[in-house]
Amino acid sequence: MRRRLASVFASVIASVLVSGPLTGMLARPLAAQEAVRDSSGVAVAAAPAPATRRAPASGFELWGGVATASPQWGLLGETPGMSLGLIALRWSRPFGDIASTATAGHWEWHADLVPVARMSAPLVSLRGTGFPCTTAALCVLAPDPAVRADWFPPGSPWGVGFAPLGITRRFASRGRVAPFLGVTGGALLFSERVPTTKAARFNFTASAEAGVRLGPPGEPGLTVAYRFHHLSNAGTAGENPGLASHLITVGVHRPRRSPERDTSPARPSR
């Protein structure tokens, strides 16, 4: 009788331990893993699913804009009343990884290819002719107001360029609106000396921009921006009045996301 009671008691204790806390403690660490069987039929725990991350997304943007009536801002640009037009193709890529939702703020490196640049006809330089100069940097014949009324009269010089030094800060998007700030440096080569007849065909450029991207995050969208654009030959020619331009630009931005890549360590072969 005692043996039977002891056997029943032991069975009850065992069932409580197996179905109670002990089972829970054993089941929790195994619940996160999927049980599989190897070729011999023995149950083994599968390795956890590999962690993945999304590779940085690159993007392309076609943008263009026009600036008229350039101001006289000293070192930033001393040539007045000039017009400048640009059409550019931009390639951009974030620094490091960004959130897969494409809504997080991040930094980007960008480069602009400028296949089309147009400037007003250069002002006629009077430097060295004995005529009084307007300023130390500017010594030109006063332009005809009727000619300046046309942004790009016949004979206005054409140019091409490249701006590989660009950084953009894209802020977190709010719905379909994502603001951004950026700076860019590069160069333009024109068909003749600009912005005066004794300046240079090759000029360095620097710009600062502020704008917004309109459209769903991660999808093609529209960009609208203000760009302060500075052009200068850096003293490489007979004169260097420089040109300051207030560009208003519109563009089409198309992000391109690389496929997800696995960054987890490789599994050992069995």
C-alpha positions in Angstrom: 0.0 0.0 0.0 2.8 2.4 0.9 4.6 1.5 -2.3 1.5 2.3 -4.3 0.9 5.6 -2.5 4.5 6.5 -3.0 4.3 5.7 -6.7 1.1 7.7 -7.1 2.7 10.7 -5.2 5.8 10.5 -7.4 3.7 10.5 -10.5 1.7 13.6 -9.4 4.9 15.5 -8.5 6.5 14.6 -11.8 3.4 15.7 -13.7 3.3 19.0 -11.9 6.9 19.7 -12.5 6.7 18.7 -16.2 3.5 20.7 -16.9 4.3 23.7 -14.7 7.2 26.0 -14.1 9.9 23.6 -15.3 8.2 23.2 -18.7 7.8 27.0 -19.0 11.5 27.6 -18.2 12.5 25.1 -20.7 10.0 26.1 -23.4 10.8 29.9 -23.4 14.3 29.7 -24.8 13.3 27.1 -27.3 10.2 28.9 -28.4 12.3 31.5 -30.2 13.8 28.8 -32.4 12.1 26.6 -34.9 12.5 22.8 -34.3 13.7 20.9 -37.3 15.0 17.4 -37.9 18.2 16.4 -39.5 18.7 13.6 -42.0 18.9 11.0 -39.1 15.5 12.1 -37.8 16.9 13.7 -34.6 15.2 17.0 -33.6 17.5 19.9 -33.6 17.1 23.6 -33.1 17.3 25.8 -36.2 19.6 28.8 -36.1 17.9 32.1 -35.7 16.9 33.9 -38.9 19.7 36.0 -40.3 19.6 39.7 -39.6 19.3 41.9 -42.7 19.7 45.5 -43.3 18.9 47.7 -46.3 21.8 49.0 -48.3 22.1 52.8 -48.7 19.8 54.2 -51.4 21.2 56.3 -54.2 19.0 58.7 -56.2 18.9 60.8 -59.3 17.4 64.3 -59.9 17.0 66.4 -63.0 16.8 70.0 -62.1 16.9 73.4 -63.7 16.4 77.1 -63.0 17.0 80.7 -64.0 18.3 83.7 -62.1 17.9 87.3 -63.3 19.2 90.7 -62.3 22.3 89.6 -60.4 23.1 91.9 -57.4 26.3 93.7 -56.5 27.4 91.9 -53.3 31.2 92.7 -53.2 33.3 89.5 -52.9 30.2 87.3 -53.4 29.6 88.9 -56.8 30.1 92.4 -58.2 28.6 92.1 -61.8 25.1 93.6 -61.8 22.1 92.8 -64.0 23.2 89.4 -65.4 21.1 86.3 -66.0 22.2 82.7 -65.4 20.4 79.5 -66.4 21.4 76.0 -65.5 20.1 72.5 -66.2 21.8 69.7 -64.2 21.6 66.0 -63.5 22.3 65.1 -59.8 23.4 61.8 -58.4 23.2 61.4 -54.6 24.0 58.7 -52.0 23.5 58.7 -48.2 26.3 58.4 -45.7 25.9 55.0 -44.1 22.6 53.2 -43.7 19.3 54.9 -43.4 15.9 53.8 -42.1 14.2 51.5 -44.5 11.1 53.6 -44.2 12.9 56.4 -46.1 11.4 59.0 -43.8 14.3 59.5 -41.4 16.6 62.5 -41.6 20.1 61.8 -43.0 23.2 63.2 -44.7 23.9 62.7 -48.4 26.9 63.2 -50.7 25.9 64.5 -54.2 27.4 65.4 -57.5 26.0 67.5 -60.3 26.6 67.2 -64.0 25.7 70.4 -65.8 25.2 69.8 -69.5 23.6 73.2 -70.1 24.6 76.6 -68.8 23.7 80.0 -70.2 24.7 83.4 -69.2 23.9 86.9 -70.4 26.3 88.5 -72.9 29.5 89.5 -71.0 29.9 93.2 -70.0 32.5 95.1 -72.0 35.5 95.7 -69.8 37.2 99.1 -69.7 40.1 98.1 -67.6 43.3 99.5 -68.9 41.6 101.9 -71.3 41.8 105.0 -69.0 38.1 105.2 -68.4 37.0 105.4 -64.7 36.1 102.1 -63.1 32.8 101.6 -61.2 34.5 99.8 -58.4 37.9 98.2 -57.8 36.6 94.9 -59.0 34.2 96.2 -61.7 35.4 98.3 -64.7 32.9 97.9 -67.5 30.9 99.9 -70.0 27.3 100.5 -68.8 25.1 97.9 -70.4 22.2 98.9 -72.7 18.9 98.6 -70.6 17.0 97.5 -73.7 19.4 94.6 -74.2 19.4 93.6 -70.6 15.6 93.3 -70.7 16.1 90.1 -72.6 17.5 87.4 -70.3 19.6 85.7 -72.9 19.9 87.9 -76.1 21.4 86.3 -79.3 25.1 85.6 -78.8 24.8 84.9 -75.1 27.5 82.4 -74.1 26.8 78.7 -73.5 28.6 76.5 -71.0 29.0 73.1 -69.4 30.2 72.0 -66.0 30.6 69.5 -63.2 30.1 70.0 -59.4 31.4 66.9 -57.6 31.6 68.4 -54.1 28.2 68.4 -52.6 26.6 67.7 -49.2 22.9 67.6 -48.5 21.1 67.4 -45.2 17.6 65.8 -45.6 15.3 66.3 -42.7 12.7 63.8 -41.5 9.7 63.9 -43.8 6.4 65.2 -42.6 3.9 63.4 -44.7 4.6 64.2 -48.3 7.0 67.2 -47.5 10.7 66.7 -46.8 12.9 69.9 -46.4 16.6 69.9 -47.2 19.7 72.1 -47.1 22.8 71.7 -49.1 26.1 73.1 -50.4 27.9 72.4 -53.7 31.2 73.2 -55.3 32.4 72.8 -58.9 33.3 74.6 -62.1 31.8 75.8 -65.4 33.5 76.3 -68.7 31.9 78.8 -71.1 32.2 79.5 -74.8 33.7 82.9 -74.1 35.0 85.0 -71.2 32.4 85.7 -68.6 31.0 87.7 -66.9 33.1 90.4 -68.5 35.2 90.5 -71.6 38.5 90.4 -69.6 37.5 87.7 -67.1 37.8 84.0 -67.9 36.1 81.2 -69.7 36.8 78.7 -66.9 35.2 79.6 -63.6 34.8 78.0 -60.2 31.3 77.8 -58.6 29.9 77.5 -55.1 26.2 77.4 -54.1 24.1 77.0 -51.0 20.5 75.7 -51.4 17.4 75.3 -49.3 14.2 73.6 -50.5 11.6 70.9 -50.1 10.9 67.6 -51.7 7.2 66.9 -52.5 6.0 63.4 -52.8 5.7 60.0 -51.0 8.9 59.0 -49.2 10.9 56.5 -51.3 8.9 57.3 -54.4 9.6 59.8 -57.3 8.8 63.4 -56.2 9.1 67.0 -57.1 11.8 69.3 -55.7 11.6 73.1 -55.4 14.6 75.0 -54.1 16.3 78.4 -53.8 20.0 78.3 -54.6 22.5 81.2 -54.0 25.1 80.6 -56.7 28.5 82.2 -56.8 30.8 82.2 -59.9 34.4 83.4 -59.9 37.7 82.7 -61.7 39.6 83.0 -58.4 42.0 85.6 -59.8 43.2 83.5 -62.7 42.3 86.2 -65.3 42.9 89.9 -66.0 39.9 90.7 -63.8 37.6 88.8 -61.5 34.4 90.7 -60.6 32.5 87.5 -59.8 28.8 86.8 -60.2 26.1 86.3 -57.6 22.8 84.7 -58.7 19.5 83.9 -57.0 18.4 80.7 -58.7 14.9 79.4 -58.3 14.9 75.7 -59.4 12.5 72.9 -60.0 13.4 69.3 -60.4 12.2 65.7 -60.5 13.8 63.4 -57.9 13.8 59.6 -58.2 15.3 57.6 -55.4 16.7 54.2 -56.1 17.1 51.7 -53.3 19.6 48.8 -53.4 18.3 45.3 -52.6 18.5 44.2 -49.0 21.8 42.5 -48.2 22.6 40.0 -45.5 25.1 41.2 -43.0 25.0 38.3 -40.6 28.0 35.9 -40.2 27.9 32.9 -42.5 26.6 29.6 -41.1 29.1 26.8 -40.6 28.7 24.0 -43.1 27.5 20.7 -41.8 
